[in-house]
């Protein structure tokens, strides 16, 4: 009789576990998906974009880097934002991988990111800088386009004067063009120098996902 009860209890526990875990997984996937609210939860175990051999399309390479950096991003969201990044970069004469690396460093492609310094959105504009550049920092597509325009403006200004105009443009984006003018290039701020270095590393990492 005792054995029968134990067997029944064990079977009941296994049944509860079998029913509960999938619901928990779905709730977790929905909570971690962007945009929110979402009608479809993420697919557990689906890593078709995140994993794989080198690819011929920068859209996939950038999305792969996003997914490996930001576990809250869905594959669909990463691909949508990757495509927007490529469009904005090409429209402003920037390498798409370079702009993507910058956005990864700024926010890990999180449209809802907010920093302690008051920078917001995927491109981490301050409200003042966003207003000056006619950008809605909370709209990821507008912010991506605005960041591309601003960085490209810096790049074109610095290209005739510096050996590494990309690095100096990044310094201006991070510390402001005033700091670049004051020091004649990347200012000696540890935060800014690390910022530039990390973006170059991310740029190379994204490029490594693409076929030569």
N, CA, C and O of each residue as an XYZ file, in Angstrom:
848
protein
N       0.824     -1.192      0.000
C       0.000      0.000      0.000
C       0.861      1.245      0.000
O       0.620      2.181     -0.762
N       1.907      1.249      0.896
C       2.832      2.377      0.938
C       3.561      2.513     -0.383
O       3.755      3.619     -0.886
N       3.965      1.374     -0.944
C       4.675      1.413     -2.219
C       3.783      2.010     -3.300
O       4.233      2.790     -4.140
N       2.496      1.623     -3.261
C       1.577      2.151     -4.245
C       1.442      3.663     -4.123
O       1.386      4.367     -5.132
N       1.388      4.172     -2.869
C       1.269      5.614     -2.664
C       2.509      6.329     -3.161
O       2.415      7.367     -3.816
N       3.667      5.779     -2.852
C       4.919      6.410     -3.281
C       4.999      6.472     -4.790
O       5.440      7.461     -5.375
N       4.550      5.361     -5.416
C       4.591      5.322     -6.876
C       3.670      6.374     -7.468
O       4.013      7.047     -8.440
N       2.481      6.503     -6.860
C       1.525      7.489     -7.359
C       2.058      8.897     -7.185
O       1.936      9.727     -8.086
N       2.656      9.176     -6.012
C       3.207     10.500     -5.753
C       4.323     10.833     -6.722
O       4.401     11.940     -7.254
N       5.207      9.828     -6.946
C       6.314     10.048     -7.882
C       5.803     10.344     -9.276
O       6.304     11.242     -9.953
N       4.801      9.584     -9.708
C       4.228      9.813    -11.026
C       3.588     11.183    -11.131
O       3.677     11.840    -12.169
N       2.928     11.623    -10.033
C       2.294     12.931    -10.030
C       3.346     14.032    -10.157
O       3.151     14.996    -10.897
N       4.465     13.890     -9.432
C       5.534     14.901     -9.475
C       6.114     15.010    -10.866
O       6.352     16.106    -11.372
N       6.341     13.842    -11.488
C       6.893     13.856    -12.835
C       5.911     14.521    -13.794
O       6.312     15.235    -14.714
N       4.628     14.281    -13.569
C       3.619     14.879    -14.440
C       3.605     16.395    -14.288
O       3.492     17.120    -15.276
N       3.720     16.880    -13.037
C       3.728     18.322    -12.780
C       4.936     18.961    -13.447
O       4.826     20.012    -14.078
N       6.104     18.310    -13.300
C       7.313     18.847    -13.920
C       7.150     18.912    -15.430
O       7.533     19.898    -16.059
N       6.590     17.876    -16.003
C       6.439     17.824    -17.464
C       5.532     18.923    -17.969
O       5.735     19.450    -19.063
N       4.504     19.280    -17.157
C       3.555     20.301    -17.586
C       4.100     21.696    -17.316
O       3.896     22.600    -18.126
N       4.795     21.893    -16.183
C       5.172     23.227    -15.745
C       6.349     23.806    -16.511
O       6.337     24.990    -16.849
N       7.358     23.006    -16.790
C       8.579     23.543    -17.367
C       8.380     24.219    -18.712
O       8.920     25.305    -18.924
N       7.617     23.617    -19.644
C       7.421     24.313    -20.917
C       6.753     25.674    -20.746
O       7.100     26.625    -21.446
N       5.783     25.777    -19.807
C       5.120     27.057    -19.584
C       6.108     28.079    -19.044
O       6.065     29.248    -19.428
N       6.991     27.653    -18.163
C       8.007     28.562    -17.635
C       8.942     29.022    -18.751
O       9.279     30.204    -18.826
N       9.358     28.115    -19.607
C      10.238     28.474    -20.707
C       9.572     29.484    -21.630
O      10.208     30.440    -22.075
N       8.297     29.273    -21.914
C       7.600     30.211    -22.803
C       7.492     31.581    -22.156
O       7.689     32.599    -22.820
N       7.182     31.616    -20.865
C       7.083     32.901    -20.166
C       8.423     33.622    -20.170
O       8.479     34.837    -20.363
N       9.495     32.878    -19.959
C      10.830     33.474    -19.952
C      11.185     34.011    -21.327
O      11.701     35.122    -21.444
N      10.916     33.240    -22.362
C      11.231     33.682    -23.718
C      10.445     34.931    -24.088
O      10.979     35.842    -24.720
N       9.188     34.972    -23.700
C       8.365     36.133    -23.996
C       8.897     37.364    -23.269
O       8.947     38.458    -23.830
N       9.289     37.171    -22.024
C       9.792     38.296    -21.231
C      11.099     38.845    -21.797
O      11.363     40.043    -21.690
N      11.917     37.985    -22.397
C      13.221     38.407    -22.898
C      13.189     38.816    -24.367
O      14.227     39.168    -24.928
N      12.030     38.778    -24.994
C      11.947     39.086    -26.410
C      11.791     40.583    -26.635
O      11.217     41.291    -25.808
N      12.308     41.052    -27.761
C      12.099     42.447    -28.201
C      11.542     42.398    -29.600
O      12.018     41.574    -30.381
N      10.570     43.213    -29.989
C       9.934     44.231    -29.152
C       8.936     43.652    -28.163
O       8.505     42.508    -28.309
N       8.582     44.409    -27.194
C       7.665     43.972    -26.160
C       6.473     44.926    -26.108
O       6.686     46.137    -26.166
N       5.234     44.451    -26.002
C       4.895     43.024    -25.936
C       5.030     42.362    -27.303
O       4.970     43.024    -28.339
N       5.208     41.083    -27.287
C       5.366     40.335    -28.527
C       4.320     39.248    -28.616
O       3.916     38.679    -27.602
N       3.884     38.960    -29.821
C       2.848     37.954    -30.011
C       3.425     36.549    -30.057
O       2.704     35.572    -29.851
N       4.724     36.443    -30.327
C       5.345     35.127    -30.479
C       6.578     35.064    -29.591
O       7.418     35.963    -29.622
N       6.686     34.011    -28.805
C       7.858     33.886    -27.944
C       9.032     33.326    -28.734
O       8.857     32.768    -29.818
N      10.223     33.479    -28.183
C      11.424     32.958    -28.822
C      11.387     31.441    -28.847
O      10.679     30.818    -28.055
N      12.143     30.851    -29.746
C      12.170     29.400    -29.876
C      13.382     28.848    -29.139
O      14.520     29.162    -29.486
N      13.139     28.035    -28.130
C      14.221     27.462    -27.354
C      15.082     26.577    -28.235
O      14.574     25.695    -28.928
N      16.384     26.811    -28.206
C      17.312     25.957    -28.939
C      17.517     26.347    -30.388
O      18.373     25.769    -31.058
N      16.747     27.324    -30.902
C      16.900     27.727    -32.302
C      18.026     28.736    -32.412
O      17.883     29.874    -31.963
N      19.150     28.335    -33.006
C      20.318     29.205    -33.126
C      20.773     29.251    -34.576
O      21.970     29.196    -34.860
N      19.829     29.351    -35.478
C      20.145     29.297    -36.902
C      20.970     30.498    -37.335
O      21.790     30.374    -38.245
N      20.782     31.645    -36.719
C      21.549     32.839    -37.060
C      22.803     32.939    -36.200
O      23.868     33.318    -36.688
N      22.677     32.605    -34.944
C      23.776     32.785    -34.004
C      24.964     31.885    -34.314
O      26.111     32.288    -34.122
N      24.708     30.692    -34.780
C      25.776     29.725    -35.036
C      25.946     29.491    -36.524
O      25.095     29.864    -37.333
N      27.062     28.865    -36.870
C      27.267     28.491    -38.263
C      28.620     28.921    -38.788
O      29.411     29.546    -38.081
N      28.869     28.578    -40.025
C      30.130     28.887    -40.693
C      30.109     30.333    -41.192
O      29.065     30.983    -41.141
N      31.253     30.850    -41.677
C      31.277     32.212    -42.238
C      30.234     32.385    -43.336
O      29.937     31.455    -44.087
N      29.688     33.588    -43.410
C      28.573     33.855    -44.302
C      28.950     34.911    -45.338
O      29.944     35.621    -45.189
N      28.148     34.999    -46.373
C      28.390     35.957    -47.446
C      27.643     37.265    -47.246
O      27.886     38.231    -47.970
N      26.741     37.311    -46.278
C      25.890     38.474    -46.105
C      26.205     39.189    -44.792
O      26.186     38.561    -43.733
N      26.494     40.490    -44.841
C      26.781     41.216    -43.603
C      25.595     41.259    -42.653
O      25.779     41.362    -41.440
N      24.368     41.179    -43.192
C      23.196     41.157    -42.326
C      23.293     40.028    -41.304
O      23.002     40.223    -40.124
N      23.702     38.855    -41.761
C      23.780     37.700    -40.864
C      24.979     37.834    -39.936
O      24.887     37.497    -38.756
N      26.101     38.321    -40.455
C      27.290     38.487    -39.619
C      27.018     39.445    -38.472
O      27.395     39.177    -37.331
N      26.367     40.560    -38.771
C      26.061     41.540    -37.730
C      25.041     40.968    -36.750
O      25.200     41.111    -35.538
N      23.999     40.325    -37.262
C      22.990     39.728    -36.385
C      23.627     38.676    -35.481
O      23.264     38.560    -34.310
N      24.558     37.923    -36.010
C      25.240     36.905    -35.197
C      25.993     37.558    -34.047
O      25.947     37.075    -32.916
N      26.687     38.657    -34.334
C      27.418     39.364    -33.284
C      26.463     39.932    -32.239
O      26.758     39.912    -31.044
N      25.324     40.435    -32.690
C      24.325     40.976    -31.760
C      23.814     39.882    -30.830
O      23.737     40.078    -29.617
N      23.468     38.742    -31.395
C      22.916     37.654    -30.586
C      23.936     37.105    -29.595
O      23.571     36.675    -28.501
N      25.199     37.119    -29.970
C      26.231     36.619    -29.054
C      26.579     37.639    -27.976
O      27.204     37.296    -26.972
N      26.173     38.899    -28.184
C      26.451     39.943    -27.210
C      25.260     40.201    -26.303
O      25.421     40.456    -25.110
N      24.066     40.134    -26.873
C      22.850     40.476    -26.148
C      21.913     39.276    -26.084
O      21.196     39.008    -27.048
N      21.904     38.547    -24.970
C      21.060     37.347    -24.869
C      19.565     37.663    -24.829
O      18.742     36.756    -24.951
N      19.205     38.928    -24.661
C      17.798     39.294    -24.626
C      17.211     39.496    -26.018
O      15.995     39.608    -26.167
N      18.056     39.543    -27.026
C      17.611     39.814    -28.389
C      17.175     38.532    -29.085
O      17.814     37.491    -28.940
N      16.088     38.612    -29.837
C      15.661     37.484    -30.650
C      16.362     37.539    -31.999
O      16.862     38.589    -32.405
N      16.396     36.410    -32.690
C      17.020     36.372    -34.011
C      16.316     37.317    -34.979
O      16.969     38.003    -35.765
N      14.992     37.355    -34.923
C      14.250     38.246    -35.812
C      14.587     39.705    -35.529
O      14.804     40.489    -36.453
N      14.630     40.067    -34.247
C      14.977     41.437    -33.887
C      16.373     41.808    -34.321
O      16.607     42.913    -34.809
N      17.314     40.876    -34.142
C      18.703     41.138    -34.535
C      18.823     41.346    -36.036
O      19.560     42.225    -36.481
N      18.114     40.555    -36.816
C      18.171     40.684    -38.271
C      17.539     41.996    -38.738
O      18.050     42.639    -39.655
N      16.447     42.390    -38.118
C      15.786     43.649    -38.491
C      16.706     44.833    -38.211
O      16.867     45.712    -39.058
N      17.307     44.856    -37.027
C      18.188     45.961    -36.665
C      19.497     45.912    -37.449
O      20.089     46.950    -37.744
N      19.944     44.705    -37.782
C      21.143     44.563    -38.608
C      20.921     45.184    -39.982
O      21.781     45.897    -40.499
N      19.767     44.908    -40.562
C      19.463     45.462    -41.888
C      19.368     46.981    -41.831
O      19.833     47.666    -42.743
N      18.774     47.509    -40.775
C      18.676     48.962    -40.617
C      20.065     49.585    -40.469
O      20.314     50.680    -40.973
N      20.953     48.897    -39.790
C      22.322     49.388    -39.615
C      23.058     49.429    -40.946
O      23.766     50.393    -41.238
N      22.896     48.397    -41.741
C      23.562     48.357    -43.049
C      23.059     49.470    -43.957
O      23.848     50.128    -44.635
N      21.749     49.681    -43.970
C      21.183     50.756    -44.795
C      21.739     52.116    -44.372
O      22.136     52.923    -45.213
N      21.764     52.359    -43.067
C      22.230     53.649    -42.564
C      23.717     53.849    -42.849
O      24.143     54.944    -43.217
N      24.504     52.784    -42.677
C      25.945     52.887    -42.915
C      26.230     53.185    -44.382
O      27.014     54.081    -44.697
N      25.606     52.448    -45.262
C      25.866     52.637    -46.693
C      25.367     53.990    -47.176
O      25.979     54.593    -48.058
N      24.277     54.473    -46.620
C      23.753     55.777    -47.012
C      24.702     56.901    -46.624
O      24.650     57.989    -47.198
N      25.576     56.639    -45.642
C      26.493     57.670    -45.160
C      27.960     57.353    -45.424
O      28.852     58.014    -44.891
N      28.204     56.338    -46.250
C      29.573     56.026    -46.642
C      30.425     55.390    -45.561
O      31.647     55.539    -45.565
N      29.798     54.686    -44.641
C      30.524     54.012    -43.568
C      30.503     52.498    -43.787
O      29.542     51.978    -44.354
N      31.540     51.781    -43.351
C      31.471     50.322    -43.377
C      30.364     49.836    -42.428
O      30.342     50.242    -41.266
N      29.460     48.991    -42.888
C      28.386     48.522    -42.002
C      28.897     47.860    -40.727
O      28.319     48.039    -39.654
N      29.974     47.102    -40.846
C      30.513     46.410    -39.678
C      31.043     47.404    -38.637
O      30.962     47.160    -37.434
N      31.580     48.518    -39.117
C      32.077     49.568    -38.222
C      30.923     50.195    -37.440
O      31.012     50.349    -36.222
N      29.852     50.552    -38.126
C      28.700     51.140    -37.435
C      28.076     50.131    -36.476
O      27.683     50.483    -35.364
N      27.987     48.880    -36.912
C      27.423     47.841    -36.037
C      28.272     47.666    -34.781
O      27.730     47.513    -33.686
N      29.587     47.687    -34.924
C      30.477     47.552    -33.768
C      30.273     48.707    -32.794
O      30.324     48.517    -31.579
N      30.042     49.897    -33.328
C      29.804     51.059    -32.480
C      28.519     50.897    -31.685
O      28.490     51.174    -30.486
N      27.464     50.452    -32.341
C      26.188     50.259    -31.657
C      26.265     49.125    -30.632
O      25.641     49.187    -29.573
N      27.035     48.097    -30.961
C      27.239     47.019    -29.985
C      27.918     47.547    -28.731
O      27.535     47.193    -27.616
N      28.926     48.395    -28.914
C      29.636     48.941    -27.767
C      28.745     49.904    -26.976
O      28.800     49.946    -25.747
N      27.936     50.664    -27.685
C      27.086     51.646    -27.017
C      25.989     50.990    -26.183
O      25.768     51.380    -25.036
N      25.305     50.003    -26.745
C      24.098     49.504    -26.069
C      23.861     48.011    -26.221
O      22.861     47.500    -25.716
N      24.756     47.292    -26.906
C      24.501     45.898    -27.266
C      23.227     45.782    -28.100
O      22.517     44.779    -28.033
N      22.946     46.837    -28.896
C      21.768     46.882    -29.760
C      20.463     46.834    -28.965
O      19.457     46.321    -29.454
N      20.479     47.357    -27.760
C      19.275     47.376    -26.932
C      18.547     48.702    -27.134
O      19.052     49.737    -26.699
N      17.375     48.709    -27.779
C      16.647     49.956    -28.014
C      16.194     50.647    -26.736
O      15.885     51.838    -26.744
N      16.154     49.899    -25.642
C      15.695     50.476    -24.381
C      16.812     50.802    -23.414
O      16.543     51.065    -22.242
N      18.059     50.795    -23.863
C      19.189     51.014    -22.965
C      19.186     52.443    -22.413
O      18.900     53.399    -23.133
N      19.506     52.567    -21.133
C      19.639     53.868    -20.477
C      20.900     53.829    -19.621
O      21.068     52.925    -18.803
N      21.787     54.806    -19.805
C      23.032     54.829    -19.041
C      22.889     55.722    -17.816
O      21.963     56.526    -17.709
N      23.825     55.558    -16.906
C      23.811     56.392    -15.695
C      24.076     57.851    -16.022
O      23.740     58.734    -15.231
N      24.679     58.118    -17.184
C      24.975     59.491    -17.590
C      23.805     60.139    -18.319
O      23.883     61.305    -18.707
N      22.716     59.387    -18.509
C      21.539     59.956    -19.144
C      21.450     59.708    -20.635
O      20.556     60.243    -21.290
N      22.356     58.906    -21.195
C      22.255     58.547    -22.610
C      21.206     57.456    -22.765
O      21.077     56.577    -21.912
N      20.453     57.520    -23.869
C      19.333     56.597    -24.018
C      19.325     55.959    -25.401
O      19.867     56.503    -26.363
N      18.697     54.792    -25.472
C      18.432     54.139    -26.746
C      19.599     53.367    -27.312
O      20.660     53.255    -26.698
N      19.377     52.840    -28.493
C      20.334     51.940    -29.132
C      21.650     52.632    -29.461
O      22.702     51.994    -29.441
N      21.609     53.942    -29.766
C      22.817     54.684    -30.119
C      23.323     55.535    -28.969
O      24.320     56.240    -29.120
N      22.654     55.486    -27.819
C      23.062     56.187    -26.602
C      23.261     57.691    -26.821
O      24.283     58.262    -26.441
N      22.266     58.306    -27.437
C      22.245     59.761    -27.541
C      21.812     60.361    -26.206
O      20.945     59.814    -25.525
N      22.421     61.492    -25.833
C      21.813     62.285    -24.783
C      20.640     63.034    -25.409
O      20.571     63.196    -26.627
N      19.737     63.479    -24.576
C      18.569     64.168    -25.103
C      18.988     65.428    -25.861
O      18.422     65.743    -26.908
N      19.982     66.149    -25.329
C      20.444     67.361    -25.992
C      21.049     67.087    -27.353
O      20.749     67.784    -28.321
N      21.904     66.068    -27.433
C      22.526     65.723    -28.718
C      21.479     65.221    -29.702
O      21.541     65.526    -30.893
N      20.526     64.457    -29.206
C      19.451     63.967    -30.084
C      18.653     65.135    -30.648
O      18.339     65.157    -31.838
N      18.325     66.106    -29.797
C      17.580     67.275    -30.271
C      18.393     68.069    -31.293
O      17.856     68.534    -32.298
N      19.694     68.221    -31.027
C      20.555     68.975    -31.953
C      20.625     68.318    -33.324
O      20.801     68.995    -34.337
N      20.485     66.989    -33.351
C      20.596     66.258    -34.611
C      19.251     65.776    -35.135
O      19.188     64.963    -36.057
N      18.169     66.290    -34.535
C      16.819     65.960    -34.983
C      16.586     64.448    -35.011
O      16.119     63.893    -36.005
N      16.922     63.802    -33.903
C      16.817     62.346    -33.784
C      15.885     62.000    -32.629
O      15.934     62.632    -31.574
N      15.038     60.999    -32.830
C      14.255     60.424    -31.739
C      15.090     59.289    -31.150
O      15.146     58.212    -31.745
N      15.739     59.489    -30.007
C      16.656     58.469    -29.486
C      15.964     57.192    -29.033
O      16.612     56.157    -28.875
N      14.652     57.255    -28.825
C      13.912     56.084    -28.373
C      13.415     55.232    -29.534
O      12.954     54.109    -29.326
N      13.503     55.751    -30.742
C      13.150     54.980    -31.934
C      14.430     54.369    -32.493
O      15.280     55.108    -32.990
N      14.603     53.052    -32.432
C      15.888     52.466    -32.831
C      16.271     52.753    -34.275
O      17.453     52.921    -34.575
N      15.299     52.813    -35.167
C      15.611     53.031    -36.573
C      16.039     54.481    -36.830
O      16.952     54.738    -37.616
N      15.379     55.407    -36.167
C      15.769     56.806    -36.280
C      17.123     57.036    -35.615
O      17.946     57.797    -36.125
N      17.355     56.380    -34.479
C      18.615     56.553    -33.765
C      19.790     55.958    -34.539
O      20.876     56.535    -34.555
N      19.580     54.813    -35.177
C      20.642     54.207    -35.991
C      21.005     55.138    -37.143
O      22.184     55.376    -37.408
N      19.988     55.664    -37.825
C      20.242     56.579    -38.936
C      20.932     57.844    -38.451
O      21.845     58.346    -39.107
N      20.500     58.363    -37.302
C      21.112     59.568    -36.758
C      22.555     59.357    -36.348
O      23.400     60.222    -36.581
N      22.850     58.212    -35.738
C      24.229     57.908    -35.352
C      25.124     57.799    -36.581
O      26.256     58.282    -36.577
N      24.614     57.162    -37.628
C      25.397     57.027    -38.862
C      25.711     58.396    -39.464
O      26.838     58.641    -39.895
N      24.716     59.290    -39.494
C      24.940     60.627    -40.042
C      25.986     61.392    -39.229
O      26.877     62.028    -39.791
N      25.868     61.321    -37.906
C      26.774     62.079    -37.051
C      28.201     61.553    -37.145
O      29.140     62.336    -37.287
N      28.373     60.240    -37.067
C      29.713     59.664    -37.140
C      30.331     59.906    -38.513
O      31.529     60.169    -38.620
N      29.516     59.817    -39.561
C      30.026     60.078    -40.912
C      30.459     61.530    -41.068
O      31.430     61.818    -41.769
N      29.746     62.440    -40.421
C      30.148     63.847    -40.455
C      31.506     64.032    -39.801
O      32.368     64.732    -40.332
N      31.694     63.403    -38.647
C      33.001     63.458    -37.986
C      34.074     62.845    -38.888
O      35.152     63.416    -39.056
N      33.776     61.694    -39.458
C      34.767     61.000    -40.282
C      35.215     61.876    -41.456
O      36.411     62.014    -41.709
N      34.266     62.459    -42.159
C      34.618     63.295    -43.318
C      35.435     64.521    -42.898
O      36.312     64.979    -43.631
N      35.135     65.038    -41.719
C      35.878     66.193    -41.226
C      37.312     65.819    -40.850
O      38.240     66.601    -41.058
N      37.484     64.623    -40.296
C      38.797     64.219    -39.791
C      39.657     63.494    -40.820
O      40.874     63.414    -40.655
N      39.052     62.967    -41.871
C      39.803     62.152    -42.834
C      41.014     62.881    -43.418
O      42.072     62.262    -43.534
N      40.918     64.156    -43.789
C      42.100     64.805    -44.361
C      43.191     65.118    -43.338
O      44.319     65.437    -43.715
N      42.863     65.028    -42.044
C      43.792     65.533    -41.020
C      44.420     64.465    -40.142
O      45.440     64.710    -39.499
N      43.816     63.279    -40.111
C      44.305     62.253    -39.188
C      44.529     60.935    -39.920
O      43.831     60.609    -40.880
N      45.518     60.190    -39.444
C      45.826     58.896    -40.062
C      44.721     57.883    -39.793
O      44.490     56.978    -40.595
N      44.044     58.037    -38.670
C      42.977     57.097    -38.308
C      41.679     57.873    -38.096
O      41.259     58.073    -36.956
N      41.044     58.308    -39.174
C      39.819     59.112    -39.005
C      38.669     58.355    -38.351
O      37.810     58.963    -37.714
N      38.647     57.027    -38.504
C      37.590     56.263    -37.837
C      37.744     56.354    -36.318
O      36.774     56.579    -35.595
N      38.971     56.176    -35.852
C      39.209     56.246    -34.414
C      38.908     57.627    -33.853
O      38.334     57.746    -32.770
N      39.290     58.668    -34.577
C      39.040     60.026    -34.114
C      37.539     60.338    -34.152
O      37.023     61.022    -33.268
N      36.841     59.835    -35.177
C      35.389     60.013    -35.232
C      34.716     59.345    -34.041
O      33.779     59.900    -33.468
N      35.181     58.170    -33.666
C      34.640     57.488    -32.483
C      34.913     58.291    -31.222
O      34.057     58.387    -30.343
N      36.103     58.866    -31.133
C      36.440     59.683    -29.965
C      35.510     60.881    -29.868
O      35.074     61.248    -28.777
N      35.206     61.491    -31.010
C      34.288     62.629    -31.020
C      32.893     62.193    -30.595
O      32.205     62.923    -29.881
N      32.474     61.020    -31.025
C      31.149     60.506    -30.664
C      31.081     60.227    -29.162
O      30.035     60.412    -28.540
N      32.184     59.786    -28.590
C      32.219     59.425    -27.182
C      32.480     60.624    -26.267
O      31.780     60.819    -25.273
N      33.483     61.416    -26.610
C      33.911     62.497    -25.724
C      33.526     63.881    -26.225
O      33.629     64.864    -25.491
N      33.082     63.959    -27.478
C      32.704     65.239    -28.046
C      33.781     65.803    -28.955
O      34.968     65.596    -28.703
N      33.389     66.515    -30.012
C      34.378     67.090    -30.926
C      35.254     68.139    -30.272
O      36.368     68.387    -30.734
N      34.771     68.761    -29.201
C      35.589     69.733    -28.479
C      36.824     69.100    -27.878
O      37.905     69.688    -27.902
N      36.667     67.889    -27.332
C      37.817     67.188    -26.749
C      38.814     66.800    -27.824
O      40.023     66.871    -27.600
N      38.324     66.388    -28.995
C      39.201     66.052    -30.112
C      39.986     67.281    -30.552
O      41.190     67.199    -30.795
N      39.304     68.418    -30.654
C      39.979     69.654    -31.062
C      41.020     70.076    -30.031
O      42.096     70.555    -30.389
N      40.697     69.897    -28.750
C      41.602     70.329    -27.692
C      42.896     69.528    -27.675
O      43.958     70.066    -27.364
N      42.810     68.243    -28.007
C      43.981     67.371    -27.927
C      44.542     67.001    -29.294
O      45.536     66.279    -29.377
N      43.929     67.480    -30.352
C      44.429     67.185    -31.687
C      44.318     65.720    -32.066
O      45.214     65.173    -32.709
N      43.229     65.082    -31.674
C      43.013     63.665    -31.968
C      42.286     63.002    -30.825
O      41.565     63.661    -30.076
N      42.468     61.700    -30.683
C      41.822     60.969    -29.591
C      42.335     61.513    -28.264
O      43.540     61.465    -28.015
N      41.470     62.023    -27.414
C      41.943     62.600    -26.143
C      42.494     61.521    -25.211
O      42.141     60.349    -25.340
N      43.351     61.912    -24.282
C      43.990     60.928    -23.396
C      43.104     60.498    -22.235
O      43.588     60.302    -21.121
N      41.829     60.352    -22.489
C      40.918     59.868    -21.458
C      40.909     58.342    -21.517
O      40.632     57.776    -22.574
N      41.204     57.663    -20.407
C      41.193     56.193    -20.439
C      39.879     55.616    -20.962
O      39.884     54.642    -21.716
N      38.763     56.208    -20.568
C      37.469     55.687    -21.011
C      37.328     55.786    -22.533
O      36.872     54.846    -23.182
N      37.723     56.931    -23.094
C      37.590     57.118    -24.539
C      38.562     56.233    -25.303
O      38.198     55.665    -26.332
N      39.782     56.107    -24.820
C      40.760     55.255    -25.496
C      40.330     53.799    -25.471
O      40.498     53.083    -26.458
N      39.772     53.352    -24.344
C      39.270     51.978    -24.269
C      38.060     51.803    -25.179
O      37.902     50.763    -25.818
N      37.215     52.812    -25.234
C      36.037     52.786    -26.089
C      36.433     52.565    -27.544
O      35.868     51.703    -28.217
N      37.383     53.326    -28.024
C      37.844     53.192    -29.411
C      38.443     51.808    -29.639
O      38.158     51.163    -30.647
N      39.277     51.351    -28.697
C      39.924     50.045    -28.839
C      38.906     48.912    -28.882
O      39.034     47.991    -29.689
N      37.906     48.975    -28.025
C      36.904     47.905    -27.983
C      36.067     47.871    -29.255
O      35.693     46.796    -29.724
N      35.772     49.032    -29.812
C      34.996     49.048    -31.047
C      35.806     48.463    -32.194
O      35.256     47.757    -33.039
N      37.096     48.741    -32.236
C      37.933     48.124    -33.268
C      37.954     46.603    -33.103
O      37.938     45.874    -34.094
N      37.989     46.126    -31.870
C      37.942     44.681    -31.648
C      36.613     44.098    -32.111
O      36.581     43.041    -32.741
N      35.529     44.777    -31.802
C      34.211     44.305    -32.236
C      34.102     44.346    -33.762
O      33.515     43.449    -34.366
N      34.653     45.360    -34.370
C      34.648     45.476    -35.828
C      35.337     44.265    -36.451
O      34.809     43.655    -37.381
N      36.514     43.922    -35.938
C      37.242     42.761    -36.450
C      36.464     41.473    -36.197
O      36.463     40.564    -37.027
N      35.802     41.404    -35.041
C      35.060     40.191    -34.691
C      33.892     39.986    -35.644
O      33.661     38.867    -36.103
N      33.157     41.041    -35.948
C      32.047     40.933    -36.892
C      32.574     40.516    -38.267
O      31.989     39.655    -38.925
N      33.664     41.120    -38.692
C      34.235     40.795    -39.996
C      34.675     39.350    -40.071
O      34.677     38.758    -41.150
N      35.051     38.767    -38.932
C      35.494     37.366    -38.926
C      34.358     36.403    -39.229
O      34.603     35.254    -39.598
N      33.112     36.859    -39.077
C      31.969     36.015    -39.400
C      31.676     35.991    -40.902
O      30.847     35.204    -41.358
N      32.341     36.834    -41.659
C      32.079     36.931    -43.096
C      33.156     36.200    -43.893
O      34.315     36.132    -43.483
N      32.757     35.662    -45.021
C      33.729     35.015    -45.898
C      34.641     36.078    -46.511
O      34.168     37.166    -46.839
N      35.931     35.793    -46.673
C      36.832     36.761    -47.307
C      36.370     37.112    -48.704
O      37.011     37.914    -49.384
